[in-house]
Amino acid sequence: MPPRSTRPADKFDDEDYPAYTMGRAAEMLGTTPAFLRALGEHRLITPLRSGGGHRRYSRYQLRIAARARELVDQGTPVEAACRIVVLEDQLEEAQRLNDRYRRATTDPNPPPPE
């Protein structure tokens, strides 16, 4: 993996940069800080901590939290929603790997492994 740039502007494009406070993340998702804490308790997302110990969320984590919120809004318990999101992510990864392996067996010049 290439080293990440240390330029401040590059943080705007970094999906994993913990740019959002708990309050801002909850506001963006239309939920409460307690909901975000529940996702952490169920180990769906683990926010990074600022120097002062405050939770910070990345855009990637907010997308995961938004999917969990969709499920909860449909009546799924939080714990089950977290498990569903994890399984969806695992399925997506398995499908991506299967596609790569399938192409490797049919393509005489497969791409190098990641």
Disulfide bonds with the S-S distance in Angstrom:
none
